[in-house]
Amino acid sequence: MRCMKVHVSKSEQMVNVLSFVQLLQRQAETLVWFLPLLLSLFIILFLRLHRVPSKKLNLPPSPPKLPFIGNLHQLGTLVHRSFRDLSKKYGPIMLLHLGHAPILVVSSPDIAHEILKTQDVKFANRPFTTTAKALMYGCTTISFAPYNEYYSQIKKISVQELLSMSRVQSFRYVREEEVDLMIEEIHRSSRLQVSVNLTEMLVNFANKFICRCALGDKIDTDGPKKLAHLAREASILLGAFSFEDLYPSLGWMDVITGLHGRLKRVSKDLDNYLEQVIEEHISSVKHDVDKMDFLDVLLKIQIDNKLSRENIKAIILDMFFAGTETVSTVIEWAMVELIRNPSAMMKAQEEVRRVVGRKSKVHDEDIPQMEYLKWVVKETLRLHVSAPFLIPRVSYTDTDVKGYHIPANTKVFVNVWAIHTDPEIWEDAEEFIPERFSRSTFDFKGQDYEFLPFGAGRRRCPGLSFGLALTEFVFANLLFSFDWELPGGAKIEELDMTECFGITVCKKEHFHLVPIPRFS
């Protein structure tokens, strides 16, 4: 016998539901506890019956996602490479979900231009992450501050007062002193005929240099080591997994995993150290205006610019984070690539030594004449860009990019590493060829979206001149003073190139080299 289909209108459905509720109300003495649940079901049913169909949005292509975790299962430990592999299948603009958080991944120059230039203001915000909020004074550093009046103020201070070319030149004596100390340390290792841990040496050098620039010469000898240790802990935490960021309703899990406790401890230790240094600066008088450190400058302009004590600490901390890992990582990768490419090493050393001539060491005025060395630095930043995604941005409003709808509060990752290694843009994209920059006009100013090691637009790295001056000077001195070879007769092909993903992408294994002095 065939069943008959009975059509029930929405109004009839509502009448039936109301009748059922009235029946239950008459039996309230036994079902009082059940009424809240029934009321909830009634509201849900009412909303479903009267829901207005939403307009389907044209979102960017997206890989299939799993419930709860989204696309997390498709990412490896080297996230920039995972994003590049996914973009090959889903295109240069791609929407992922990491937990409940929407992520826009951009992997082409034209879309990067749209995000960083054409719609720069709409994408000028930063993610307000759990770790950055705890460690960076409520996200009040230049790197993590939201795009607002405060950000404009501290960026202006940084560019005009802390990172100007005149300020860079004022730290020349610090650069020369710290490089001389490092070169002498390498000489001691060469006399003992032992290899040097170049990774560790460069990190220590960068720590001491940035510490002297930021906090001055009078900090105790253990100061740079202490700050470097705390900064290293903070760096690891900034890249740590947080439930609150991906699953806001599960923020309490960060307490159980111990993340909340570690953030509280490290942020307190950092704050105590910076507070101590500030008090020492206030109690001392600096007469030499030409040798003012960052903290001196900030304390001097504090009242006129309405900077709080926390604002000053945030700016100092940002300078330390931005300078230390970036400089040491770039020089290390440059040395790795020159060891792997002996002909490029020979050209770079020949140029440096020819320019310096009979002098005993490299001076600042020599650097502008070292064209090949500058190509090597550019090629290193192409293949081993320090921050492969730059620092993520966030859309503050709904917008369209290349015909796709991008919802407000979407995190945006511009995969600069993928752009830098795209064979459609670069010939022999995976090869280290410094000479390619002899045929191009690409610079570091963020005008060429095929080459963006320091970003572009309003959030471009303000420390560009400061970092480049230090990188080129240290690199030139290493090439001038020593020849270099792998320890224990190791072959170039055996060199481990495995990357480690963090705030910067560094070499996973420490890099050891044997220095051979040019002069006995």
Protein Blocks (a to p, Z undefined) as FASTA:
>chain_A
ZZddddddfklmmmmmmmmmmmmmmmmmmmmmmmmmmmmmmmmmmmmmmpccdddddddd
dddddehjlmmmmpcfblmlmmmmmmmmnojbdcddehjaccdddfbfklmmmmmmmmmm
mmmcccddfklmmmngooaafklpccdfklmmmmmmmmmmmmgmklmmmmmmmmmmmmmm
mmmmmmmmmmnopacdfklmmmmmmmmmmmmmmnojkbcfklmmmmmmmmmmmmmmmmpc
cfklmmmmlmmmmmmnommmmmmmmmmmmmmmmmmmmmmmmmpccfblmlccfklmmmmm
mmmnopafklmmmmmmmmmmmmmmmmmmmmmmmmmmmmmmmmlmmmmmmmmmmmnmmafb
dcfklmmmmmmlmmmmmmmmmmmgfblnlpadddfbdcdeehiacdehiacdddfklmmm
gmklpghklbccfklmmmpcbdfkopamkbcfnogajllcfklmmmmmmmmmmmmmmmmm
pccddehhiafklpccbdcddfbccdfbacddddddfbZZ
